[in-house]
């Protein structure tokens, strides 16, 4: 377990914010996790563990121990008559896992291609894109429970998944994910529930998982900036959910508003609004404020133009939230975790 003193985190968060960690710990073995926590408890200092830093806003230097999850490994754990069960360690790149699964004919993760970050971070906010959420292909995970001070296995039910949420967000700091197991069906069916994918393949008689993988990659690359080129964390705000009546009133006032029901079978239930559309209508798309701004191609993405800080970005986020609230009466919530 390698420990660096007062190390920069610039390369360990996709915004590229230059803050430092008092102690930067490289976690390469499962046993490193409890050891880091024990060190922090013994020294009576805070601790936190990061994956790829793709869902973080670092607004200040971090005291105590900051662990970098670098535990690697992926394998076919078992197979049944109906499913392949593949396991990946928490430090694996999420996108590389998706690629590897398809190369080995374990299909079902392709709609989640090119999402930045690590496997261990994926269950925390129940990542989702293009008609698929992680919970739909999830079997179980192994985590270190800081309350019982032991490694435990958590089922899908115990993870309490919901839209961009989980038990890990509801009980922050309690669990450290070290590996995740996915259940992928042997009888694969193309998931074209997302409108853009459906349109792309409507004239194609047969669609394979690799086709969907490649299309998702091209859509994401066209819409979202590469963090290696311009600092960002992807979608910065959750899509807000409103009740049926409020949705009706908003739709009457803003007929072009982009929205969709949370349950397609119940059109009189809650509706999800496209946060990017709301922000765009407020005039923020492409706007720059100092060293930070809103991406010119997608208003849901906030960016660091090179010398920005976390505090600067949060100031812009507050201005956006205030304007959206004034205009639509809707409250936006920030998706990334703030330190």
HELIX and SHEET records of a PDB file:
HELIX    1   1 UNK A   10  UNK A   12  5                                   3    
HELIX    2   2 UNK A   31  UNK A   43  1                                  13    
HELIX    3   3 UNK A   94  UNK A  103  1                                  10    
HELIX    4   4 UNK A  110  UNK A  112  5                                   3    
HELIX    5   5 UNK A  119  UNK A  122  1                                   4    
HELIX    6   6 UNK A  134  UNK A  137  5                                   4    
HELIX    7   7 UNK A  156  UNK A  159  1                                   4    
HELIX    8   8 UNK A  167  UNK A  170  1                                   4    
HELIX    9   9 UNK A  195  UNK A  200  1                                   6    
HELIX   10  10 UNK A  209  UNK A  223  1                                  15    
HELIX   11  11 UNK A  244  UNK A  253  1                                  10    
HELIX   12  12 UNK A  275  UNK A  281  1                                   7    
HELIX   13  13 UNK A  310  UNK A  328  1                                  19    
SHEET    1   A 4 UNK A   2  UNK A   8  0                                        
SHEET    2   A 4 UNK A  20  UNK A  27 -1                                        
SHEET    3   A 4 UNK A  62  UNK A  69  1                                        
SHEET    4   A 4 UNK A  47  UNK A  50  1                                        
SHEET    1   B 2 UNK A  56  UNK A  57  0                                        
SHEET    2   B 2 UNK A 337  UNK A 338  1                                        
SHEET    1   C 5 UNK A  74  UNK A  79  0                                        
SHEET    2   C 5 UNK A  83  UNK A  89 -1                                        
SHEET    3   C 5 UNK A 175  UNK A 185 -1                                        
SHEET    4   C 5 UNK A 138  UNK A 145 -1                                        
SHEET    5   C 5 UNK A 150  UNK A 155 -1                                        
SHEET    1   D 2 UNK A 128  UNK A 129  0                                        
SHEET    2   D 2 UNK A 132  UNK A 133 -1                                        
SHEET    1   E 4 UNK A 231  UNK A 235  0                                        
SHEET    2   E 4 UNK A 301  UNK A 304 -1                                        
SHEET    3   E 4 UNK A 292  UNK A 294 -1                                        
SHEET    4   E 4 UNK A 288  UNK A 289 -1                                        
SHEET    1   F 3 UNK A 241  UNK A 242  0                                        
SHEET    2   F 3 UNK A 271  UNK A 273 -1                                        
SHEET    3   F 3 UNK A 259  UNK A 261 -1                                        
END                                                                             
